[in-house]
Amino acid sequence: MPEPRYDSARNVSRHAAATNEDCQRMAARYGWLLEDVEDTEDPVLPKDCVFKGKTEFPKAFNELAETEEDQD
Amino acid sequence: MEKFHNNPRKWIMFVGEGGKHVDQRLVIRQGITNIVAESYDSSGQGSPEPGCRPIEFVRIEADHDPSFHGWSTHYKTSDWVVDRVEEYPANMPGLQDFDEIVVCHCKYSPIDAELQPMPARIVSLDSFGGDQEAFDRWKEAQKEPVSV
């Protein structure tokens, strides 16, 4: 049986956001698939946007992205 | 809003069918819904097909770190499988919030799916809705030593 074209279980990526609407805007702006929005305890960026796959910004924006792991 | 693509925007709902499995899982604001998953898709890929499964998010309390996680600690392939798909295109293409709404009717078919840990979150200018000053303040704050 051929593998379904749509398989949302491969991997996900998380982006911090201030609001649910920011998650929606990211998906619409960059052509991503928004799987989930979750609350966090971060007072500045209280939302987690969970997108399907390894999301990448257009090349000119790559240097603007930092993961929280980079801050350790 | 500047967009880097011309893909249609879809709201995809995965709707559970089958009685008790739905009632056990789904409560929103003290009401009950049979939506087992939903996504907002601007990727331009085709709609889900029968046989595929959405993602399910899981929280394992022993692994939960509030400084790292949102609600979920892991994700996995869902116990719900798509049985049939209905597509509802916009009646005013390009003038509505969504170009298409997709309803995926799902059957409950549990599997022993592997749990994947949630990845680290990415912070970018878009996290602040494009507010460069807020992003710069956040970056500066990450450099400040923690006083003890």
Backbone of each chain as ProteinMPNN parsed JSONL, in Angstrom:
{"seq_chain_A": "MPEPRYDSARNVSRHAAATNEDCQRMAARYGWLLEDVEDTEDPVLPKDCVFKGKTEFPKAFNELAETEEDQD", "coords_chain_A": {"N_chain_A": [[0.859, -1.192, 0.0], [0.696, 2.157, -0.945], [2.502, 4.858, 0.612], [0.642, 7.292, 2.377], [0.208, 10.62, 1.034], [-0.089, 12.704, 2.803], [1.237, 12.921, 5.826], [1.344, 13.599, 8.965], [3.021, 12.934, 11.01], [5.736, 12.948, 10.905], [7.76, 14.852, 11.81], [8.059, 17.719, 14.009], [8.195, 21.284, 14.531], [8.85, 23.965, 16.801], [7.763, 27.247, 17.441], [8.143, 30.226, 19.215], [5.667, 32.538, 20.403], [3.743, 35.563, 20.854], [0.999, 35.684, 20.717], [-1.908, 33.739, 19.796], [-2.723, 34.512, 17.319], [-0.355, 35.349, 16.145], [0.854, 32.916, 15.601], [-0.872, 31.951, 13.639], [-0.401, 33.869, 11.7], [2.308, 33.386, 11.062], [2.138, 30.854, 9.87], [0.53, 31.444, 7.621], [2.108, 33.354, 6.339], [4.587, 32.161, 5.698], [3.955, 29.798, 4.475], [3.509, 27.482, 5.977], [2.396, 24.597, 7.944], [0.253, 24.701, 10.526], [0.069, 22.906, 13.388], [-0.625, 22.945, 16.089], [-1.346, 24.993, 18.943], [-0.002, 25.993, 21.951], [-0.097, 26.782, 25.449], [2.439, 28.424, 27.371], [4.706, 28.975, 30.162], [6.114, 31.221, 29.843], [6.336, 34.597, 30.317], [6.667, 36.608, 28.43], [6.564, 35.52, 25.863], [4.078, 33.773, 25.586], [2.928, 31.709, 24.08], [3.183, 28.688, 22.25], [3.85, 27.798, 19.004], [3.198, 25.082, 17.063], [4.496, 23.552, 14.356], [4.229, 21.61, 11.355], [6.879, 19.511, 10.374], [10.306, 20.496, 9.567], [10.573, 23.659, 9.907], [11.585, 26.43, 7.998], [12.853, 29.688, 7.692], [12.608, 32.073, 4.982], [15.678, 32.684, 3.203], [16.826, 35.258, 3.758], [15.965, 35.752, 6.316], [17.035, 34.014, 8.082], [19.123, 34.589, 9.877], [17.876, 35.893, 11.862], [16.645, 34.197, 13.541], [16.721, 32.418, 16.576], [17.398, 29.652, 18.606], [16.255, 28.593, 21.821], [18.048, 26.932, 22.964], [20.474, 27.88, 22.095], [20.987, 29.861, 23.833], [21.985, 28.853, 26.121]], "CA_chain_A": [[0.0, 0.0, 0.0], [1.586, 3.328, -1.011], [2.448, 5.719, 1.78], [-0.192, 8.466, 2.136], [0.977, 11.829, 0.804], [-0.166, 13.554, 3.975], [1.575, 12.193, 7.047], [1.774, 14.678, 9.852], [3.719, 12.396, 12.172], [7.169, 12.822, 10.659], [8.413, 15.651, 12.846], [7.439, 19.024, 14.208], [9.082, 22.324, 15.04], [8.164, 24.894, 17.676], [8.126, 28.655, 17.389], [7.536, 31.018, 20.282], [4.816, 33.624, 19.937], [3.042, 36.318, 21.894], [-0.434, 35.415, 20.634], [-2.375, 32.707, 18.865], [-2.784, 35.118, 15.981], [1.002, 35.347, 15.599], [1.052, 31.582, 15.044], [-1.626, 31.9, 12.387], [0.291, 34.728, 10.719], [3.522, 32.697, 10.6], [1.742, 29.796, 8.939], [0.046, 32.048, 6.377], [3.162, 34.132, 5.694], [5.7, 31.35, 5.214], [3.512, 28.577, 3.821], [3.683, 26.352, 6.895], [1.197, 23.934, 8.437], [0.174, 24.874, 11.976], [-0.555, 21.73, 13.978], [-1.093, 23.091, 17.47], [-0.905, 26.156, 19.701], [-0.037, 25.624, 23.358], [0.3, 27.793, 26.433], [3.675, 28.196, 28.117], [4.81, 29.834, 31.341], [6.931, 32.368, 29.463], [5.465, 35.785, 30.388], [6.859, 37.473, 27.257], [6.113, 34.746, 24.695], [3.318, 32.727, 26.274], [2.356, 30.726, 23.174], [4.026, 27.829, 21.425], [3.249, 27.409, 17.728], [3.804, 23.821, 16.648], [4.339, 23.414, 12.918], [4.647, 20.336, 10.768], [8.158, 19.466, 9.692], [11.387, 21.384, 9.948], [10.227, 24.931, 9.285], [12.732, 27.294, 7.744], [12.518, 31.008, 7.185], [13.306, 32.451, 3.747], [17.093, 32.831, 3.511], [17.183, 36.56, 4.324], [15.51, 35.883, 7.685], [17.616, 32.953, 8.9], [19.979, 35.08, 10.956], [17.061, 36.504, 12.906], [16.068, 33.147, 14.367], [17.616, 31.817, 17.55], [16.721, 28.717, 19.466], [16.539, 28.816, 23.22], [19.231, 26.156, 23.303], [21.654, 28.691, 21.805], [21.196, 30.813, 24.915], [22.595, 28.168, 27.284]], "C_chain_A": [[0.889, 1.233, 0.0], [1.4, 4.197, 0.232], [1.57, 6.93, 1.475], [0.657, 9.704, 1.915], [1.021, 12.691, 2.054], [0.123, 12.706, 5.198], [2.162, 13.199, 8.024], [2.565, 14.163, 11.027], [5.218, 12.33, 11.964], [7.961, 13.593, 11.697], [7.701, 16.996, 12.941], [8.515, 20.011, 14.607], [8.234, 23.315, 15.829], [8.677, 26.303, 17.483], [7.405, 29.382, 18.513], [6.708, 32.144, 19.679], [4.167, 34.322, 21.119], [1.555, 35.97, 21.902], [-0.718, 34.262, 19.685], [-2.369, 33.253, 17.445], [-1.399, 35.174, 15.342], [1.329, 33.989, 14.989], [0.35, 31.46, 13.694], [-0.923, 32.715, 11.302], [1.541, 34.054, 10.186], [3.167, 31.639, 9.575], [1.359, 30.392, 7.584], [1.181, 32.722, 5.612], [4.205, 33.245, 5.023], [5.274, 30.044, 4.544], [3.743, 27.351, 4.674], [2.348, 25.752, 7.287], [1.216, 23.999, 9.961], [-0.607, 23.715, 12.576], [-1.215, 22.031, 15.32], [-0.604, 24.424, 18.013], [-1.057, 25.814, 21.174], [0.366, 26.803, 24.229], [1.633, 27.412, 27.057], [3.668, 29.106, 29.342], [5.723, 31.031, 31.079], [6.06, 33.623, 29.47], [5.572, 36.699, 29.172], [6.323, 36.813, 25.99], [5.32, 33.546, 25.194], [2.729, 31.646, 25.391], [3.446, 29.951, 22.452], [3.247, 27.513, 20.163], [3.964, 26.135, 17.303], [3.48, 23.606, 15.182], [4.816, 22.048, 12.463], [6.015, 20.492, 10.145], [9.17, 20.451, 10.248], [11.171, 22.711, 9.24], [11.477, 25.787, 9.128], [12.232, 28.63, 7.222], [13.173, 31.195, 5.829], [14.715, 32.903, 4.059], [17.437, 34.138, 4.198], [16.83, 36.659, 5.789], [16.211, 34.89, 8.608], [18.39, 33.486, 10.093], [19.184, 35.693, 12.085], [16.524, 35.476, 13.888], [17.109, 32.593, 15.303], [16.807, 30.814, 18.345], [17.097, 28.991, 20.907], [17.749, 28.024, 23.646], [20.494, 26.953, 23.073], [21.992, 29.634, 22.956], [21.886, 30.175, 26.103], [24.108, 28.385, 27.359]], "O_chain_A": [[1.759, 1.354, 0.862], [0.319, 4.267, 0.818], [1.728, 7.544, 0.42], [1.713, 9.843, 2.531], [2.033, 13.331, 2.342], [-0.685, 11.852, 5.562], [3.323, 13.592, 7.918], [2.769, 14.911, 11.984], [5.917, 11.715, 12.769], [8.775, 12.998, 12.403], [6.877, 17.359, 12.101], [9.621, 19.619, 14.979], [7.046, 23.483, 15.557], [9.883, 26.528, 17.374], [6.211, 29.181, 18.735], [7.004, 32.639, 18.592], [4.054, 33.774, 22.216], [0.921, 35.96, 22.958], [0.129, 33.869, 18.882], [-2.049, 32.542, 16.493], [-1.28, 35.058, 14.122], [2.009, 33.92, 13.966], [0.911, 30.932, 12.733], [-0.858, 32.308, 10.142], [1.82, 34.131, 8.989], [3.814, 31.532, 8.533], [1.8, 29.916, 6.538], [1.22, 32.672, 4.383], [4.655, 33.535, 3.915], [6.119, 29.269, 4.097], [4.127, 26.298, 4.165], [1.293, 26.32, 7.003], [2.091, 23.42, 10.605], [-1.798, 23.557, 12.311], [-2.245, 21.445, 15.654], [0.436, 24.927, 17.588], [-2.13, 25.388, 21.602], [1.082, 27.703, 23.79], [1.925, 26.232, 27.251], [2.748, 29.901, 29.536], [6.062, 31.768, 32.004], [5.116, 33.701, 28.684], [4.662, 37.485, 28.911], [5.706, 37.469, 25.151], [5.834, 32.427, 25.22], [2.079, 30.736, 25.905], [4.49, 30.496, 22.095], [2.121, 27.019, 20.228], [5.19, 26.11, 17.194], [2.311, 23.49, 14.811], [5.673, 21.42, 13.084], [6.289, 21.483, 9.468], [8.933, 21.136, 11.244], [11.556, 22.86, 8.081], [12.317, 25.851, 10.026], [11.306, 28.691, 6.413], [14.184, 30.555, 5.538], [14.929, 33.477, 5.127], [18.249, 34.151, 5.123], [17.33, 37.552, 6.473], [15.991, 34.93, 9.819], [18.33, 32.922, 11.185], [19.732, 35.986, 13.148], [16.006, 35.834, 14.946], [18.241, 32.325, 14.901], [15.665, 31.083, 18.718], [18.153, 29.563, 21.178], [18.422, 28.404, 24.604], [21.49, 26.745, 23.766], [23.11, 30.14, 23.058], [22.331, 30.882, 27.008], [24.76, 27.878, 28.272]]}, "seq_chain_B": "MEKFHNNPRKWIMFVGEGGKHVDQRLVIRQGITNIVAESYDSSGQGSPEPGCRPIEFVRIEADHDPSFHGWSTHYKTSDWVVDRVEEYPANMPGLQDFDEIVVCHCKYSPIDAELQPMPARIVSLDSFGGDQEAFDRWKEAQKEPVSV", "coords_chain_B": {"N_chain_B": [[-0.234, 41.771, 4.614], [2.978, 40.522, 4.049], [3.617, 37.762, 1.989], [5.32, 34.703, 1.321], [4.645, 32.94, -0.597], [2.189, 31.401, -2.756], [0.244, 29.745, -1.839], [-2.862, 28.073, -1.134], [-4.991, 28.642, 1.723], [-5.875, 26.453, 4.196], [-8.256, 25.135, 6.481], [-8.163, 22.439, 8.437], [-9.983, 19.873, 9.783], [-10.019, 17.143, 11.942], [-12.281, 14.782, 12.579], [-13.635, 12.827, 15.056], [-15.271, 9.695, 15.042], [-17.489, 7.447, 16.546], [-18.607, 7.028, 19.166], [-17.89, 6.119, 22.468], [-15.13, 6.451, 22.511], [-14.72, 8.968, 21.54], [-16.115, 10.604, 23.403], [-14.621, 10.215, 25.675], [-12.29, 11.558, 25.296], [-12.51, 14.265, 24.569], [-12.991, 17.427, 25.584], [-13.966, 20.68, 25.608], [-13.963, 23.732, 27.152], [-15.812, 22.792, 29.032], [-17.727, 21.768, 27.405], [-18.464, 19.305, 24.894], [-16.664, 18.099, 22.196], [-16.209, 16.582, 19.0], [-13.946, 16.893, 17.582], [-10.858, 15.727, 16.936], [-8.379, 16.557, 16.194], [-6.868, 19.428, 14.696], [-5.723, 21.536, 12.046], [-3.995, 24.271, 10.498], [-3.363, 24.978, 7.357], [-1.052, 26.175, 5.205], [0.694, 25.18, 3.42], [0.365, 24.223, 0.878], [0.227, 21.592, 0.181], [-1.489, 18.522, -0.68], [-4.815, 17.596, 0.507], [-5.475, 15.676, 3.546], [-5.582, 12.08, 3.258], [-7.648, 9.1, 3.093], [-6.642, 6.684, 5.456], [-4.421, 7.956, 6.464], [-2.949, 9.465, 9.408], [-3.431, 11.96, 11.912], [-1.323, 14.114, 13.965], [-0.734, 13.522, 17.427], [-0.632, 15.05, 20.572], [1.184, 14.694, 23.564], [1.414, 14.579, 27.102], [3.763, 13.887, 29.452], [4.013, 13.791, 32.746], [6.257, 13.392, 34.402], [8.303, 14.101, 32.774], [7.909, 16.702, 32.199], [8.972, 20.02, 31.846], [8.559, 23.153, 32.876], [10.079, 25.358, 32.047], [10.919, 24.708, 29.584], [8.951, 23.282, 28.116], [5.724, 23.617, 26.482], [2.451, 22.784, 26.782], [2.634, 20.046, 26.02], [4.894, 17.253, 26.178], [5.744, 15.382, 24.434], [5.14, 14.01, 21.124], [3.142, 12.054, 18.861], [2.146, 9.634, 16.386], [-1.283, 9.639, 15.733], [-4.009, 7.86, 17.384], [-6.231, 7.906, 15.891], [-7.565, 7.335, 12.663], [-7.864, 8.498, 9.337], [-10.908, 8.161, 7.662], [-12.722, 9.042, 5.716], [-12.872, 11.905, 3.524], [-13.972, 15.251, 3.319], [-14.236, 18.092, 1.328], [-14.563, 21.561, 1.393], [-14.753, 24.115, -0.616], [-13.971, 27.662, -0.754], [-16.562, 30.055, -1.313], [-16.038, 32.509, -2.291], [-13.328, 32.807, -3.656], [-10.116, 33.837, -2.564], [-11.093, 35.993, -1.177], [-11.892, 35.344, 1.312], [-11.265, 34.177, 4.718], [-10.329, 31.562, 4.645], [-9.339, 29.398, 2.018], [-10.248, 26.92, 1.68], [-12.089, 24.508, 3.506], [-11.516, 21.566, 5.212], [-12.836, 18.516, 6.115], [-12.042, 15.756, 7.911], [-13.166, 12.668, 8.432], [-12.794, 10.423, 11.016], [-11.808, 7.188, 12.205], [-11.519, 5.316, 15.239], [-8.589, 3.735, 15.901], [-6.4, 2.324, 17.578], [-2.821, 2.458, 17.85], [0.531, 1.348, 18.505], [2.34, 3.726, 18.802], [5.494, 5.357, 18.467], [6.826, 7.547, 20.884], [7.836, 10.871, 20.349], [10.158, 13.285, 21.414], [9.289, 16.659, 22.196], [10.624, 19.324, 20.284], [13.128, 21.943, 20.881], [12.071, 25.366, 21.333], [11.857, 27.904, 18.841], [12.885, 31.24, 18.698], [12.1, 34.216, 17.127], [11.994, 37.161, 15.016], [9.399, 37.097, 14.078], [8.135, 35.907, 16.207], [7.506, 37.988, 17.799], [5.621, 39.291, 16.393], [6.728, 40.861, 14.432], [7.778, 43.038, 15.732], [10.523, 44.768, 16.046], [11.897, 46.126, 18.089], [10.961, 44.907, 20.429], [11.914, 42.344, 20.002], [14.673, 42.826, 20.008], [14.963, 43.669, 22.649], [14.357, 41.32, 23.959], [16.488, 39.688, 23.108], [18.67, 40.99, 24.3], [17.985, 40.606, 26.951], [18.469, 37.914, 27.229], [21.15, 37.821, 27.437], [21.798, 38.764, 29.894], [23.231, 38.117, 33.042], [22.065, 35.758, 35.478], [21.08, 36.704, 38.648], [22.014, 35.56, 41.891]], "CA_chain_B": [[0.849, 40.92, 5.124], [3.819, 39.954, 3.008], [3.634, 36.315, 1.956], [6.414, 34.172, 0.519], [4.118, 31.823, -1.367], [0.83, 31.619, -3.255], [-0.515, 28.546, -1.499], [-4.17, 28.293, -0.514], [-5.022, 28.47, 3.173], [-6.894, 25.454, 4.528], [-8.534, 24.751, 7.869], [-8.391, 21.004, 8.359], [-10.5, 19.316, 11.025], [-10.097, 15.69, 12.034], [-13.469, 14.591, 13.4], [-13.714, 11.444, 15.505], [-16.582, 9.062, 15.005], [-17.45, 6.14, 17.188], [-19.111, 6.865, 20.517], [-17.219, 6.35, 23.745], [-13.756, 6.913, 22.351], [-14.774, 10.412, 21.365], [-16.537, 11.256, 24.644], [-13.599, 10.117, 26.701], [-11.105, 12.325, 25.011], [-12.602, 15.623, 24.039], [-13.828, 18.387, 26.309], [-13.507, 22.058, 25.466], [-14.79, 24.678, 27.919], [-16.875, 22.009, 29.657], [-18.571, 21.163, 26.388], [-17.849, 18.139, 24.257], [-16.523, 18.196, 20.754], [-15.63, 15.375, 18.429], [-12.753, 17.242, 16.806], [-9.721, 15.086, 17.589], [-7.197, 17.34, 15.839], [-7.12, 20.393, 13.634], [-4.519, 22.218, 11.603], [-4.158, 25.389, 9.581], [-2.37, 24.536, 6.379], [-0.717, 27.058, 4.084], [1.853, 24.564, 2.777], [0.1, 23.919, -0.522], [0.167, 20.153, -0.049], [-2.844, 18.01, -0.832], [-5.555, 17.326, 1.742], [-5.262, 14.324, 4.075], [-6.255, 11.023, 2.526], [-7.991, 7.946, 3.924], [-5.497, 5.876, 5.856], [-3.394, 8.718, 7.169], [-3.256, 9.783, 10.798], [-2.875, 13.243, 12.362], [-0.42, 14.073, 15.11], [-1.339, 13.624, 18.753], [0.319, 15.614, 21.515], [1.145, 13.919, 24.806], [2.139, 15.174, 28.231], [4.229, 12.962, 30.486], [4.302, 14.711, 33.858], [7.616, 13.204, 34.924], [9.25, 14.713, 31.83], [7.515, 18.085, 31.89], [9.8, 21.094, 32.375], [7.855, 24.391, 32.49], [10.988, 26.306, 31.408], [11.208, 24.215, 28.231], [7.771, 22.799, 27.428], [4.401, 24.222, 26.576], [1.671, 21.757, 27.474], [3.045, 18.687, 25.683], [6.305, 16.871, 26.257], [6.025, 14.492, 23.31], [4.105, 13.88, 20.108], [3.17, 10.732, 18.235], [1.086, 9.372, 15.414], [-2.547, 9.544, 16.463], [-4.788, 6.62, 17.376], [-7.34, 8.095, 14.958], [-7.159, 7.209, 11.261], [-8.83, 9.12, 8.433], [-11.754, 7.191, 6.959], [-13.185, 9.721, 4.51], [-12.508, 13.328, 3.521], [-14.887, 16.161, 2.643], [-13.603, 19.381, 1.093], [-15.528, 22.64, 1.195], [-14.012, 25.277, -1.121], [-14.542, 28.982, -0.498], [-17.453, 30.505, -2.398], [-15.444, 33.729, -2.832], [-11.881, 32.551, -3.583], [-9.233, 34.992, -2.403], [-11.732, 37.059, -0.405], [-12.301, 34.807, 2.609], [-10.137, 33.79, 5.566], [-9.837, 30.257, 4.221], [-9.642, 29.006, 0.642], [-10.895, 25.618, 1.729], [-12.214, 23.827, 4.789], [-11.447, 20.129, 4.974], [-13.293, 17.718, 7.259], [-11.571, 14.378, 7.805], [-13.878, 11.808, 9.365], [-11.801, 9.462, 11.486], [-12.167, 6.042, 13.034], [-10.565, 5.057, 16.318], [-7.828, 2.522, 15.601], [-5.167, 2.589, 18.334], [-1.568, 1.839, 17.446], [1.616, 1.52, 19.477], [3.221, 4.678, 18.13], [6.653, 5.807, 19.231], [6.773, 8.927, 21.354], [8.949, 11.72, 19.956], [10.216, 14.445, 22.316], [9.063, 17.96, 21.571], [11.906, 20.014, 20.081], [13.267, 23.261, 21.491], [11.318, 26.38, 20.619], [12.629, 28.904, 18.107], [12.432, 32.618, 18.906], [12.482, 35.005, 15.963], [11.273, 38.428, 14.884], [7.983, 36.771, 13.918], [7.561, 35.59, 17.519], [7.046, 39.26, 18.356], [4.72, 39.931, 15.439], [7.47, 41.829, 13.639], [8.208, 44.165, 16.565], [11.977, 44.665, 16.15], [12.344, 46.601, 19.408], [10.652, 43.86, 21.411], [12.842, 41.242, 19.743], [15.988, 43.255, 20.475], [14.95, 43.647, 24.122], [14.408, 39.907, 24.368], [17.848, 39.19, 22.884], [19.492, 41.573, 25.345], [17.651, 39.976, 28.235], [19.073, 36.575, 27.291], [22.578, 37.95, 27.723], [21.977, 39.22, 31.259], [23.463, 37.017, 33.981], [21.038, 35.565, 36.495], [21.635, 36.986, 39.969], [21.645, 34.568, 42.913]], "C_chain_B": [[1.642, 40.355, 3.947], [3.791, 38.43, 3.101], [4.722, 35.852, 1.002], [5.95, 33.006, -0.329], [2.749, 32.224, -1.891], [-0.058, 30.431, -2.937], [-1.871, 28.911, -0.917], [-4.075, 28.044, 0.986], [-6.179, 27.545, 3.526], [-7.041, 25.308, 6.035], [-8.945, 23.29, 7.8], [-8.831, 20.504, 9.727], [-10.549, 17.803, 10.926], [-11.192, 15.375, 13.054], [-13.587, 13.121, 13.758], [-15.136, 10.934, 15.427], [-16.494, 7.759, 15.77], [-17.703, 6.148, 18.675], [-18.12, 7.106, 21.626], [-15.794, 6.838, 23.575], [-13.709, 8.422, 22.199], [-15.095, 11.072, 22.695], [-15.435, 11.229, 25.689], [-12.511, 11.14, 26.503], [-11.325, 13.823, 24.916], [-13.544, 16.506, 24.832], [-13.225, 19.762, 26.117], [-14.483, 22.959, 26.202], [-16.032, 23.971, 28.464], [-17.891, 21.48, 28.652], [-17.843, 19.97, 25.783], [-17.806, 18.367, 22.762], [-15.983, 16.876, 20.244], [-14.475, 15.682, 17.482], [-11.541, 16.684, 17.535], [-8.403, 15.792, 17.269], [-7.625, 18.376, 14.81], [-5.816, 21.071, 13.266], [-4.89, 23.315, 10.629], [-3.024, 25.289, 8.578], [-2.204, 25.531, 5.244], [0.437, 26.48, 3.278], [1.642, 24.258, 1.301], [0.043, 22.435, -0.828], [-1.285, 19.719, -0.188], [-3.504, 17.76, 0.51], [-5.209, 15.931, 2.258], [-6.078, 13.304, 3.291], [-6.657, 9.907, 3.469], [-6.761, 7.096, 4.21], [-4.44, 6.647, 6.602], [-3.877, 9.092, 8.57], [-2.686, 11.156, 11.154], [-1.869, 13.019, 13.48], [-1.221, 14.192, 16.391], [-0.271, 14.116, 19.721], [0.085, 15.008, 22.888], [1.917, 14.668, 25.889], [2.471, 14.084, 29.235], [4.735, 13.822, 31.636], [5.745, 14.603, 34.353], [8.656, 13.884, 34.034], [8.99, 16.202, 31.623], [8.391, 19.097, 32.623], [9.168, 22.415, 31.943], [8.76, 25.415, 31.811], [11.297, 25.91, 29.971], [9.933, 23.927, 27.445], [6.612, 23.777, 27.476], [3.562, 23.239, 27.359], [2.278, 20.376, 27.27], [4.55, 18.491, 25.849], [6.724, 16.037, 25.063], [4.901, 14.61, 22.281], [4.242, 12.496, 19.48], [2.101, 10.661, 17.17], [-0.193, 9.055, 16.169], [-3.156, 8.151, 16.397], [-5.991, 6.717, 16.433], [-6.821, 8.027, 13.518], [-8.267, 7.775, 10.374], [-9.571, 8.046, 7.643], [-12.293, 7.781, 5.658], [-12.967, 11.215, 4.667], [-13.558, 14.113, 2.751], [-14.205, 17.525, 2.512], [-14.665, 20.417, 0.759], [-14.769, 23.877, 0.702], [-14.735, 26.579, -0.795], [-15.474, 29.371, -1.642], [-17.017, 31.857, -2.968], [-13.928, 33.586, -2.754], [-11.063, 33.825, -3.511], [-9.805, 36.1, -1.545], [-12.162, 36.603, 0.986], [-11.064, 34.39, 3.408], [-9.516, 32.47, 5.117], [-10.253, 29.975, 2.781], [-10.365, 27.671, 0.6], [-10.984, 25.153, 3.187], [-12.314, 22.339, 4.501], [-11.881, 19.405, 6.243], [-12.873, 16.278, 7.02], [-12.289, 13.551, 8.861], [-12.971, 10.64, 9.726], [-12.421, 8.337, 12.299], [-11.082, 5.853, 14.097], [-9.896, 3.712, 16.067], [-6.469, 2.652, 16.275], [-3.978, 1.801, 17.816], [-0.532, 2.099, 18.526], [2.667, 2.439, 18.861], [4.344, 5.125, 19.054], [6.489, 7.265, 19.643], [8.023, 9.676, 20.917], [8.991, 12.917, 20.902], [9.963, 15.739, 21.548], [10.41, 18.663, 21.417], [11.947, 21.329, 20.845], [12.516, 24.298, 20.662], [12.265, 27.393, 19.983], [12.026, 30.278, 18.387], [12.965, 33.461, 17.752], [11.725, 36.332, 16.001], [9.771, 38.172, 14.76], [7.329, 36.391, 15.241], [6.954, 36.835, 18.154], [6.16, 40.008, 17.361], [5.403, 40.993, 14.609], [7.962, 43.031, 14.417], [9.717, 44.048, 16.827], [12.474, 45.085, 17.526], [12.1, 45.548, 20.478], [11.614, 42.684, 21.242], [14.236, 41.596, 20.252], [16.052, 43.24, 22.001], [15.055, 42.213, 24.626], [15.822, 39.368, 24.22], [18.799, 39.734, 23.936], [19.242, 40.895, 26.682], [18.276, 38.594, 28.355], [20.551, 36.649, 27.656], [22.835, 38.302, 29.178], [22.2, 38.024, 32.178], [22.344, 36.955, 35.009], [21.657, 35.797, 37.864], [21.146, 35.952, 40.959], [21.825, 35.138, 44.304]], "O_chain_B": [[1.088, 39.8, 2.998], [3.929, 37.875, 4.191], [5.015, 36.512, 0.004], [6.758, 32.172, -0.738], [2.212, 33.266, -1.512], [-1.001, 30.138, -3.672], [-2.011, 29.952, -0.274], [-3.19, 27.328, 1.455], [-7.33, 27.826, 3.191], [-6.055, 25.355, 6.771], [-9.951, 22.946, 7.18], [-8.126, 20.695, 10.718], [-11.056, 17.248, 9.951], [-11.048, 15.664, 14.242], [-13.635, 12.264, 12.876], [-16.088, 11.66, 15.714], [-15.504, 7.037, 15.644], [-17.09, 5.365, 19.402], [-17.559, 8.197, 21.722], [-15.296, 7.576, 24.425], [-12.777, 9.076, 22.667], [-14.409, 12.017, 23.084], [-15.338, 12.144, 26.507], [-11.869, 11.549, 27.47], [-10.393, 14.588, 25.164], [-14.762, 16.347, 24.757], [-12.057, 19.968, 26.447], [-15.681, 22.957, 25.918], [-17.148, 24.481, 28.37], [-18.837, 20.797, 29.044], [-16.705, 19.682, 26.154], [-18.791, 18.776, 22.147], [-15.358, 16.13, 20.998], [-14.075, 14.838, 16.68], [-11.229, 17.126, 18.641], [-7.422, 15.636, 17.996], [-8.638, 18.205, 14.133], [-4.907, 21.168, 14.091], [-5.958, 23.293, 10.016], [-1.86, 25.493, 8.921], [-3.104, 25.71, 4.423], [1.093, 27.206, 2.531], [2.601, 24.058, 0.557], [-0.169, 22.05, -1.978], [-2.2, 20.47, 0.15], [-2.829, 17.718, 1.539], [-4.71, 15.096, 1.504], [-7.127, 13.624, 2.733], [-6.07, 9.772, 4.543], [-5.95, 6.827, 3.323], [-3.631, 6.049, 7.311], [-5.071, 9.038, 8.865], [-1.574, 11.485, 10.741], [-1.601, 11.887, 13.885], [-2.247, 14.87, 16.441], [0.867, 13.646, 19.688], [-1.053, 14.829, 23.322], [2.935, 15.305, 25.621], [1.583, 13.442, 29.796], [5.758, 14.497, 31.517], [6.372, 15.609, 34.683], [9.756, 14.202, 34.486], [9.762, 16.882, 30.949], [8.537, 19.047, 33.845], [9.232, 22.768, 30.765], [8.267, 26.263, 31.068], [11.876, 26.697, 29.222], [9.828, 24.271, 26.268], [6.518, 24.632, 28.356], [3.913, 22.889, 28.486], [2.425, 19.614, 28.225], [5.35, 19.412, 25.686], [7.903, 15.983, 24.713], [3.863, 15.221, 22.532], [5.292, 11.857, 19.552], [1.247, 11.543, 17.076], [-0.181, 8.29, 17.133], [-2.869, 7.369, 15.491], [-6.687, 5.727, 16.205], [-5.773, 8.589, 13.197], [-9.452, 7.559, 10.626], [-8.968, 7.155, 7.044], [-12.32, 7.11, 4.626], [-12.887, 11.733, 5.781], [-13.985, 13.706, 1.671], [-13.66, 18.045, 3.485], [-15.553, 20.173, -0.057], [-14.202, 24.612, 1.51], [-15.948, 26.598, -0.587], [-15.208, 29.054, -2.802], [-17.542, 32.308, -3.986], [-13.301, 34.181, -1.877], [-11.273, 34.765, -4.278], [-9.098, 37.051, -1.211], [-12.729, 37.383, 1.75], [-9.968, 34.265, 2.863], [-8.301, 32.293, 5.205], [-11.376, 30.275, 2.377], [-11.013, 27.333, -0.39], [-10.074, 25.378, 3.985], [-13.097, 21.908, 3.655], [-11.347, 19.661, 7.323], [-13.295, 15.653, 6.047], [-12.043, 13.718, 10.055], [-12.446, 9.954, 8.849], [-13.425, 8.521, 12.987], [-9.912, 6.177, 13.892], [-10.56, 2.676, 16.025], [-5.493, 3.042, 15.635], [-4.1, 0.647, 17.404], [-0.712, 2.981, 19.367], [3.739, 1.994, 18.454], [4.161, 5.253, 20.265], [6.067, 8.105, 18.849], [9.138, 9.185, 21.09], [7.948, 13.512, 21.17], [10.374, 15.885, 20.397], [11.246, 18.605, 22.32], [10.937, 21.778, 21.387], [12.344, 24.139, 19.454], [13.331, 27.694, 20.521], [10.81, 30.458, 18.321], [14.156, 33.415, 17.443], [10.924, 36.585, 16.901], [8.964, 38.943, 15.278], [6.116, 36.529, 15.397], [6.014, 36.75, 18.944], [5.974, 41.219, 17.479], [4.755, 41.924, 14.13], [8.513, 43.959, 13.825], [10.138, 43.317, 17.723], [13.383, 44.459, 18.072], [12.95, 45.327, 21.34], [12.07, 42.102, 22.226], [14.906, 40.761, 20.86], [17.065, 42.849, 22.581], [15.755, 41.932, 25.599], [16.311, 38.665, 25.104], [19.66, 38.998, 24.418], [20.173, 40.642, 27.448], [18.582, 38.146, 29.46], [21.135, 35.671, 28.125], [23.959, 38.16, 29.658], [21.465, 37.038, 32.116], [21.752, 37.975, 35.364], [22.652, 35.159, 38.21], [20.0, 35.51, 40.887], [21.564, 34.451, 45.291]]}, "name": "protein", "num_of_chains": 2, "seq": "MPEPRYDSARNVSRHAAATNEDCQRMAARYGWLLEDVEDTEDPVLPKDCVFKGKTEFPKAFNELAETEEDQDMEKFHNNPRKWIMFVGEGGKHVDQRLVIRQGITNIVAESYDSSGQGSPEPGCRPIEFVRIEADHDPSFHGWSTHYKTSDWVVDRVEEYPANMPGLQDFDEIVVCHCKYSPIDAELQPMPARIVSLDSFGGDQEAFDRWKEAQKEPVSV"}
